[in-house]
Each structure stands twice: as C-alpha cells, then as structure tokens.
C-alpha cells in the first residue's frame, strides 16, 4: 500500500475531527477541558512543524527515494519484531493473556522462520500484530489520560502517555540497544521510516488547509481512546480514556 493510499485510511477520522472541532459552544468547552495547556502546546507544535519542514520531512523523502522498498520493509520488520516483545509484555500486564500469547507467538515465528524478524511470516499464519504501550496499560487499569500534551520532537501525547513514554522508550529497539551508538542509529532509522509512512497523511492534511493543530489533536485523542478501550464503546468498557 502506497503512502498516499494509506493516508486515505485516515480520512474518516480526520473528517470526524473536523465535525467535532466545528461544533458549537459546548464543544469548545469540552475541548478546553481536554487541552488546558493549549497555548504551550501550540508553541511546541509550531516548533515541531518548523523542524519537520526543515529537517525531518526532507530526510524522510530522501530515505524513500534512495533506499529500496524491500530494504526499508526488512528494516521495519526487524524493528517491529523487537517492538512486539514490549507489546506482548503490556498485553499480559493488561490481563489479556490470549493476546499476550499471540504476540509471543509472533516474536517466536518471526525470529526463527523470519530470520531474526527480517520477514513477517507470522502475519500470514494469522498471528496479527496488536501493538500496545504502557500508556494503554495504565488506561486499562483506570488511569485517566489527563490533559492533551504536545511533546518536543515526539508530537501529540497526553499527560499520562507522556509519563509512560519513558518506560516505552526503555522497551523499544533503541532502548534495548547494546551501545549508545547503536541506539542512536536505530533511533534515526526508526524515525525516518515512521515519518516516511506519514508523508501521504501530512500531504493530505496540508491540502485540507484547516487548523492542523486542532485536527490532529481530535484525531489523536479519538484514536488513543479507541486503542485503550480496544474498540469498545465507553459504556461497555471498564477502562478510562
């Protein structure tokens, strides 16, 4: 799937965010309660946008144009396989042993048959990736998301997820690297590959010519709520946003 086609998968979420952000006074009050640090967040957002436009987006475009797609796919598979270990650990922490065993099976198959994760035969065997992080684990056990928060370089988050990201980084491929140089190299490659995957989505956002900050905020918060609740509606879920 190309980046442009993948971007269209975001369109329903983005359009829903437009509808939410365009509602009347009561909606503005709700947004204010979820984003009480908006002034600070917008300043960080603007900084991130400038850095992205000057450095990250051009670097990601160069990455796509110079590195063959099979090589990029292999790198993404290896990093994803390492990340699946942390996801599986969080599945167990959330009291979901079935999904935890699914992730453990993915890691086992891809590490052996998939040549250290270079290939992904596990998906073809029905062992789907179900990524989880420590922020979702906290939400699963009733910790509220807290205010919306934009982090320097990292982008959209919440107070809960921002704090949890320290543990997420420790369990990430870079956090598990054997040396600082290896951690830096993994971070650079992972960042470029992740940003490359969003090139189409950011082009779509630019084309819509709306308030990107509000649009991304609403889309992010909706996606995180869905992730914490495993797609369940708030009335049918014991977790908190």
Rosetta blueprint (number, residue, H / E / L):
1 X L
2 X L
3 X H
4 X H
5 X H
6 X H
7 X H
8 X H
9 X L
10 X L
11 X H
12 X H
13 X H
14 X H
15 X H
16 X H
17 X H
18 X H
19 X H
20 X H
21 X H
22 X L
23 X L
24 X L
25 X H
26 X H
27 X H
28 X H
29 X H
30 X H
31 X H
32 X H
33 X H
34 X H
35 X L
36 X L
37 X L
38 X H
39 X H
40 X H
41 X H
42 X H
43 X H
44 X H
45 X H
46 X H
47 X H
48 X H
49 X H
50 X H
51 X H
52 X H
53 X H
54 X H
55 X H
56 X H
57 X H
58 X H
59 X H
60 X H
61 X H
62 X H
63 X H
64 X H
65 X H
66 X H
67 X L
68 X L
69 X H
70 X H
71 X H
72 X H
73 X H
74 X H
75 X H
76 X H
77 X H
78 X H
79 X H
80 X H
81 X H
82 X H
83 X H
84 X H
85 X H
86 X H
87 X H
88 X H
89 X H
90 X H
91 X H
92 X H
93 X H
94 X L
95 X L
96 X L
97 X H
98 X H
99 X H
100 X H
101 X H
102 X H
103 X H
104 X H
105 X H
106 X H
107 X H
108 X H
109 X H
110 X H
111 X H
112 X H
113 X L
114 X L
115 X L
116 X L
117 X L
118 X L
119 X L
120 X L
121 X H
122 X H
123 X H
124 X H
125 X L
126 X L
127 X L
128 X L
129 X L
130 X L
131 X L
132 X L
133 X L
134 X H
135 X H
136 X H
137 X H
138 X H
139 X H
140 X H
141 X L
142 X L
143 X L
144 X L
145 X L
146 X L
147 X L
148 X E
149 X E
150 X E
151 X E
152 X L
153 X L
154 X L
155 X E
156 X E
157 X E
158 X E
159 X H
160 X H
161 X H
162 X H
163 X H
164 X H
165 X H
166 X H
167 X H
168 X H
169 X H
170 X H
171 X L
172 X L
173 X L
174 X L
175 X L
176 X L
177 X L
178 X L
179 X L
180 X H
181 X H
182 X H
183 X H
184 X H
185 X H
186 X H
187 X H
188 X H
189 X H
190 X H
191 X H
192 X H
193 X H
194 X H
195 X H
196 X H
197 X L
198 X L
199 X H
200 X H
201 X H
202 X H
203 X H
204 X H
205 X H
206 X H
207 X H
208 X H
209 X L
210 X L
211 X L
212 X H
213 X H
214 X H
215 X H
216 X H
217 X H
218 X H
219 X H
220 X H
221 X H
222 X H
223 X H
224 X H
225 X H
226 X H
227 X H
228 X H
229 X L
230 X L
231 X L
232 X L
233 X L
234 X H
235 X H
236 X H
237 X L
238 X L
239 X L
240 X L
241 X L
